Amino acid sequence: FDLTGQAAGQAVWRPGKVPVLRFNLVLAHRHTADFVERTVAHEVAHLVTAACFGATRPHGREWKAVMALFGIRDASRCHDYSLDESQVRRQRRWSYRCDCTDHLLSTTRHKRVEDNRARYQCRQCGSVLRREPTANP
C-alpha cells in the first residue's frame, strides 16, 4: 500500500524478479468493497496474463479473458474513484519548441529527453521538439 496519487493499483512484472502488486491505501480505504472486487482483481489479472502469455498489450484480449475468468465482464482500464483526499503530485512543465509552436512537457518526458531515452515530435509539423531555456512552474 505504497502507491499515492491517482493510480488505484499497479502490477510490476519483471522477468526473473518477484512480481509486485502496489495499491493506493487512501483509495482502498474510501472504496473498500469495490476496490477489493475490481482493483485487486485488475492488478492480479495483469500478473496472471504476464505469467501465462508473456508480453501482451496491458489491457488486451488476454487480460480481458483473465478478467472474465475472475467473473468480471465489464473490465475497465480506469477507476472512477473520487480523488479529493488523494495525494496528487503536480509535475513541473518544461518549455519546448518545434518549427510551428510552443509545447510544455512534463518532468517525466523532459527527463527522458535529457537522458537521450526519447525524442518527441510535434503532431502538427512533425519537427523534433527542442528545449527552450526557461521552465514553467
C-alpha positions as CSV (number, residue, x, y, z in Angstrom):
1,F,0.0,0.0,0.0
2,D,2.7,2.4,-1.0
3,L,1.0,4.0,-4.1
4,T,-0.1,7.6,-4.0
5,G,-1.7,9.9,-6.4
6,Q,-4.3,9.0,-9.0
7,A,-3.5,5.3,-9.6
8,A,-5.5,2.8,-7.6
9,G,-3.2,-0.1,-8.2
10,Q,-0.1,-1.2,-10.1
11,A,1.3,-4.6,-11.1
12,V,5.0,-4.8,-11.5
13,W,6.2,-7.7,-13.5
14,R,9.9,-8.1,-14.5
15,P,11.3,-11.4,-15.8
16,G,13.5,-13.1,-13.2
17,K,12.2,-10.9,-10.4
18,V,9.4,-11.4,-7.8
19,P,6.2,-9.9,-9.1
20,V,4.9,-7.0,-7.0
21,L,1.4,-5.6,-6.5
22,R,1.1,-2.0,-5.3
23,F,-2.0,-0.3,-4.1
24,N,-3.2,3.1,-3.0
25,L,-4.2,3.0,0.7
26,V,-6.3,6.1,0.6
27,L,-8.5,4.8,-2.3
28,A,-8.7,1.3,-0.8
29,H,-9.9,2.8,2.5
30,R,-12.5,5.0,0.9
31,H,-13.9,2.4,-1.6
32,T,-13.1,-0.9,0.1
33,A,-15.7,-3.2,-1.4
34,D,-15.3,-2.1,-5.0
35,F,-11.5,-1.8,-4.5
36,V,-11.2,-5.4,-3.4
37,E,-13.5,-6.7,-6.1
38,R,-12.3,-4.7,-9.1
39,T,-8.9,-3.1,-8.4
40,V,-7.2,-6.1,-6.8
41,A,-8.6,-8.4,-9.5
42,H,-7.5,-6.0,-12.2
43,E,-3.9,-6.0,-10.9
44,V,-3.8,-9.7,-10.2
45,A,-5.1,-10.3,-13.8
46,H,-2.0,-8.4,-15.1
47,L,0.3,-10.8,-13.3
48,V,-1.7,-13.9,-14.4
49,T,-1.6,-12.6,-18.0
50,A,2.1,-12.0,-17.9
51,A,2.8,-15.4,-16.4
52,C,0.5,-17.2,-18.9
53,F,1.0,-15.2,-22.1
54,G,4.2,-13.3,-21.7
55,A,4.4,-9.8,-23.2
56,T,1.0,-8.6,-24.4
57,R,-1.0,-5.4,-24.6
58,P,-1.7,-4.3,-21.0
59,H,-5.4,-4.3,-21.4
60,G,-5.7,-6.5,-24.5
61,R,-7.8,-9.6,-25.2
62,E,-5.6,-11.9,-23.0
63,W,-6.1,-9.6,-20.0
64,K,-9.8,-9.3,-20.7
65,A,-10.1,-13.1,-20.9
66,V,-8.4,-13.4,-17.5
67,M,-10.8,-10.8,-16.0
68,A,-13.7,-12.8,-17.4
69,L,-12.3,-15.9,-15.7
70,F,-12.4,-13.9,-12.5
71,G,-16.1,-13.1,-13.1
72,I,-15.6,-9.5,-14.2
73,R,-17.2,-9.0,-17.5
74,D,-17.1,-5.2,-17.8
75,A,-13.3,-4.9,-17.2
76,S,-12.3,-1.3,-17.5
77,R,-8.8,0.3,-17.6
78,C,-9.6,3.2,-15.3
79,H,-11.3,3.7,-12.0
80,D,-13.9,6.4,-11.2
81,Y,-13.0,6.9,-7.5
82,S,-13.1,10.4,-6.1
83,L,-9.5,11.7,-5.8
84,D,-10.4,14.5,-3.3
85,E,-8.2,13.1,-0.5
86,S,-5.5,11.5,-2.6
87,Q,-2.0,13.0,-2.7
88,V,-1.8,14.1,-6.3
89,R,1.7,15.1,-7.4
90,R,1.8,18.0,-9.8
91,Q,4.7,17.8,-12.2
92,R,6.6,20.8,-13.3
93,R,6.2,21.7,-17.0
94,W,9.2,22.4,-19.2
95,S,9.2,24.7,-22.3
96,Y,10.0,23.1,-25.6
97,R,9.6,24.5,-29.2
98,C,9.1,23.0,-32.6
99,D,9.0,24.7,-36.0
100,C,5.5,26.0,-35.5
101,T,4.6,26.5,-31.9
102,D,5.5,26.1,-28.2
103,H,5.0,22.9,-26.2
104,L,5.0,22.1,-22.5
105,L,6.5,18.7,-21.5
106,S,6.0,17.1,-18.1
107,T,9.1,16.5,-15.9
108,T,8.8,12.8,-16.8
109,R,9.1,13.5,-20.5
110,H,11.7,16.2,-20.0
111,K,13.9,13.7,-18.1
112,R,13.5,11.1,-21.0
113,V,14.8,13.8,-23.4
114,E,17.6,14.8,-21.1
115,D,18.7,11.1,-20.7
116,N,18.5,10.5,-24.5
117,R,15.8,7.9,-24.0
118,A,13.2,9.7,-26.0
119,R,12.6,12.3,-28.7
120,Y,9.2,13.9,-29.1
121,Q,7.8,15.4,-32.3
122,C,5.1,17.9,-33.0
123,R,1.9,16.4,-34.2
124,Q,1.3,19.4,-36.5
125,C,4.6,20.0,-38.3
126,G,6.5,16.8,-37.4
127,S,9.7,18.5,-36.3
128,V,11.5,17.4,-33.2
129,L,10.8,19.4,-30.0
130,R,13.8,21.4,-28.8
131,R,14.3,22.6,-25.2
132,E,13.6,26.3,-24.5
133,P,15.9,27.9,-22.0
134,T,13.4,28.6,-19.2
135,A,11.0,26.3,-17.3
136,N,7.4,27.0,-16.3
137,P,6.3,26.2,-12.8
